[in-house]
């Protein structure tokens, strides 16, 4: 009798194990690769990840019977590491979409590789102008982010019209991103002739002070800055080291918000340093919150492991843009029929992104056909945001980001 019971238990165990194994094998999966600088700018990488995961959680991470997985790929700000991740992506039969940011150089330097290999790249954070402007109707890069061809206009407008600057100077990182901004900002400033100052990654305090002394001695009345959080902190703290009547207002690109910037410059900010920076025109701090905003916050807080509340993120724009862009992606997927042919899936989604047939409610705005077919006469075809979606901002004493009204330069 005991032997019979034992055999029944063993039989049930193996049957259950086989059933579970068969079930696991039958689960179909698709993967989103997130190529970002998790090492040096974790704040922005984490914010983008949380935004995408929140949008995916709204559909239980499942589309058409496929489970959506999200993989972190740390590029450490290195274009060659990004290229390695792209090569891994192309060899992965489950890899559907490549989500990229924050640095622009990996996607500028590897733009030909991306498009020639039909790698579907979505960009929630990287502003380099050339990224989405590959000269081919079959363009594989789609962006919902600040775009330097427009950011320069907004920053120049704020410098000259709001702050009344007459002798601005440019202070730019010596990378493809900085160089593209030199072109865009010089054009935006029109007849105002500006001196361009360059710095390299990992600039330190002494070098930052030398550059700023020269700018001050030139009697510049404001600085248009392009750099990321690490270098930005050195520049801001160097400016704060000068006596207050020698300091020059700084109008910065949004790259400074991509890392642990405020913690490193809190004392400088509280010393009446004049710093403004560009952001998209949405804030979780705007009251009253819309129903959508409340739902997004609640969804984010329900993630496992628990997420930081979106309004408390150091880099909220990463969350905002990744959430909206993932919502757009999901609409595009809904207009296709997924198959086991991953290359066909990518191609169909790329085409659907250019032909979305339903408006998508996002945090920044409602998107109606945010993307169309690219051509030389339609250079913004793969840009979901326009100039009207870009605002200037500053820091509150507690480190929260304060969006300014474009028309009045006053808090929203």
N, C-alpha and C positions, 0 to 999 in steps of 0.2 A: 504493500500500500504506500509506504513512504517513498519507495522508488518511483511509483507511478506519479505521485504528487510532485516529486523532484523533477521528473521528466516534463510534466506539464508546465511547471514554472520556467524551466530552461527554454521550452518551446515558445512560451509567451514572450520571454525576454528577447529571444532572437527575432521573433515576429515583429515586436515593437521596434527593435533596433533597425531591422530591415526597412520597416515602414518609414521611420524617421529619416533614414539614409536616403531612401527613394524620394521622400518629400524634399529634402535638402537639395538633392540633385535636380529636382524639377523646378526649383526656384530660379527664375531668370533674372539676371542682374545687368544693370548698365552703370557706368562709372563716370563721375565728374572729377577730373584732375584739377586741383587748385595749386597753381604755380605762383608762389609768393615768397617774400623774404621773412620767413618765420623766425629766423635767427636774430636779425638786427632791427626789424620793424614789426615785431610780433603784434603790436596793438592794431595796426591796420590789417594784417593778415587774419587775425582773430575776428575782427569786426566783419570782414568780407565773408569769412566762413560762417559766422552766426547769421548774417543776412540771408545767405543762400540756404542754409539749413532750415531757417524759419519758413521761407517760402516752400521748401520741399515738405516740411512737416504739415503744412496746410492740406497736402494731398497724400498724407501718410507715407511719404517717400516712395510712392508707387504710381507708375503710369502704364496703362495698358497691360497690366500684369507683370511688369518689370520692376524689380526693386532697385531704387537709385542709391548707389554708394558714393561717398564723398572721400577723396583721398588727398591728404596734405602732401605737397611736394615743395620742399624748402630750397629755393634757388639762391639764397644768401646774397641776393643782389647781383648775381653773376650771370652774364648772358650765356656763357657756355653751359652752365648747369641748367638753365632754362632749355637750351637746345637738347641736352640729354633727356630732360623730362618730355620734351616734344617727341623725341625718337621713341621713348618708352610708350608714350601714348599711342603712337601710330602702330605699334606692334601689339597693342592690347585689343583683343577682339570684342571687349566689352566697353571700351572707352568711347564715350559719346561726345563729350564737350570738354574743352580745355579752358578753364577760368583763370585769367591772368591779372597780376598787379602786385606790388605797387609801382615798381620801377618801369620806366619807359624803354630804356636801352635794349632789354632782351627782345622786345617786340618790334623795335625799329631795326635792330641788327639782323634779326632772324625773319624779317617780314617776307622775303622771297621764299625761304624754306617753308614757312607757314602756308602760303598760298599755293605754291607749286605742289605741296604734298596734301592739299585739301584738308588741313587741320582746322577744325571749327573752333575758333578762339573768340570768347566773350570777355570783354574788358570792363570791369566795374571800377578800376582804379589804375590809371596810367594815362597821362595827359599829352604825351608827345604827338604833335600834329600828324606826322607821316603814318602812324600806326594803322589807321583805317583807310588810307588813301593809296592802296595798291592799284596801279593803273590797269585794271582788268574788270570786265563786267562781272566775272565770277570772283568776287572778293569774299574771303573767308573770315574776315575780322569784323566784329560788331562791338560797338562801345556804348556804354551808358556811364559817362564819367565827364569830368572836366576835360575840355579839349583846348589845347594851347592856341589854336587859331581863333578862339573866342575869348579865352582867359586873358590874353594880352590886351584885348579891347576893354574888358571890364576893369582890369587893374590900371590901365592907362587912363581910363575915364575917371576912376576914383582918385587917382593921383592928381590929375590936372583940374578936374571940375569940383570935386569934393574938398580935397586938401589944398587946391590952388598951387600946386607945384609948377615952377617955371624952369627949374634946372635939375630934373631928375637924372639919376644915374642907374645903370643896370648892374646888378651883382649876381652872376650866374655860375652854376656849377659847370665844370668843363667836361660835359658829356653830350651825347646826341640830343638829350632832352634840353639841356641848357642852350645848345646851339639853335635848336628849333624855336625856342623862346626868344632868342636874340632877333631872329627874323620877324617873328610875330609881333613882338613888343615894339621894335623899331618902326615897323609899319604902322602900328596902332598910334604911336606918338606923333606921326606925321612930320610936320616941319620942325618939331623940337629935336634938336641934335643932342644925342646923349653919348656919354662915355660908357664903355662896357668894361667891367671888371670881372675877371675869371678866378675861380678857386677850384681846387681839387677835393675829391672825397677825403674824409678824415682830417680836414683842416683843424688846426689847434688854435688855442687862445691867442698866442703871440702873433701868428700869421693873420688871424682875423683882425686884430687891433691895427696892424700895419696897413691892411687894405682900407679899413674904416677911417684911419687918420688921413689917408690920401684923399678919400672921398670928401671928408669934412673940410680939408684944406682947399679943395676945389670949389667950396661953397655950394655943394649940392643941397637942394632943399627937400629931397626925398630919395629913397632907394627902392627900386623894384627888384625884389629878391626871388631867385629860383633855386631851391635846394630842398633837401629832405630834413628830417627831424634831427639827426645827429649833427650835421653841419649847421643847421639853422640855430640850434641851441648855442653853438660856439659864437655865431655872429651876434645873436641877441644879447648874450651875456657880455660880449666884448663892447657892444654899443652902450649897455647899461653901466659899464665901467667909466665912461666919460661923464664929466659934469653935465648937469641937465640942460644947460643952455647951449651945449655943443652937440647934443644928440640930434640925429636926423630921423624923421619918420620912416618906417619901413612898411612897404606894401608887399606882402609875400604871396607866393603861390601856395597851394594847399599842401604841398609835400611836407611841410613842417608838422602837420597834424597826423602824420603816418606812424609816429612812434611815441615814446614816453617823453614828449617834448615839454609839456607844461610843467611836469615835475622838475625838470632841469632848468627851467627859466622862471619859475614862480616868483622868486625874489625880484628878478628884472622886471617882470610884468607889473608887480606891485610898486615899482619905483617910478611909476608914471611914464614908462616907455611907450612910445606911440607905435603900436603894431596892429596892422590889419592884414587879413588874408582872405583868399577866395574860397568859397564853398558853393555847393548847390543850395537852392533856396527852399530848404525844408529843415525843420528842427523838431525834435521830439519835445522840446521845451515850450513850443507854442501852445497857448491855452486859449479857448478850450480845445482839447484834442478831438479829432474826428473819430467816428466809429471805426474806420479802418485802422487808424493809428492805435487806438486802444486794443483792437483785436491783434494787431501785429506785436505789440508789447506783451500781451498775455501769452501769445503763441511762443514768443522768444523765451519767456520765463519758464515755459513748460518743457523746454528741451532737456534731454538727458544726455550727458551731465548738464546740470543747471547752467544757464547762460547769465552773463552780466546783463542787467537791465539796459536796453538800447540807449536810453538817455544818459547812462553813466559811462558809456564807452569812451575811451580816449580818442578814438577815431570814428565817430558816428557816421561820417560820410561813407565809410567802407560798408557798413551794415546797410545803409539806405540804398546805395547804388546796387549792391549785390542782391538785395531783396527784390528791387524793381526789375533788375535784369533777369533774375531767375523766374519771376512771374511771366515776363515776356517769353522766355525760353519755353516755359510750360505751355503757353498758348500755342507757340509754334509746333511743339510736339503733338498737341491735341489735333492739329490740322494734318498730321501724317499718320500712317499706319506703320508701327514699328515692326521690324522683322529681325531675323538672326544675321542679316547682312549689315554689318556696322558701317561700312562705307556708304551704302545706300541710305541708311538712316541719317548719317551726317549730311549727305547731299540734300536729302528731302527737307531736313530741318533748316539748312541754310536757305533753301528756296522759300520755305514757309516764313522765315523771319522777314524776308523782303515782301511778303504778301499776307500779312496778318489781317484776318477778316473780322476780328472782334476788338473793341477797345479794351485796354488793360488798366485797371485801377491800381496805381502805384502810390508810393508815399510822396514823391515829388509832384506828380501830376497824373492825369489820365493820358495814356499813350494811345494815339490813333495812328496806325501805320508808322511807327517810329523809324522803320528802315525800309528803304527801297533799293532798286538796282543801282549799283555804282556806275558812274560815268564821269568823264572829265568835266562835264557841264553840271554834274550833281555831286560835288565833292563831299557834301555832308550826308550822303545817302546812308551811311552806316553809323551815324551819330544820333543817338536818341535824345540828347539834350541840346538846346539852343542857347543863345546869349541870354534870353529872358529867364532861363533857369539857373543862371549863375549870379550869386550875390557876394558881397563882401561881409566879413565877420570880424569879431574880436573876442578876446577871452574875458570872461567875468572873473572876479577874484577867486572864485572856487574852482576855476579851471573849466567850467562849462563854456560851450561855444555859443556866442551871441550873434544871430543873423541880423544883418542890417538891410533895411528897405532900399532897393536900388534907386528909387526916385528921390527919396528924401535923405538918404544916408542916416536914417534913424532906426532904432530897434523896431522889429516887427512885434 
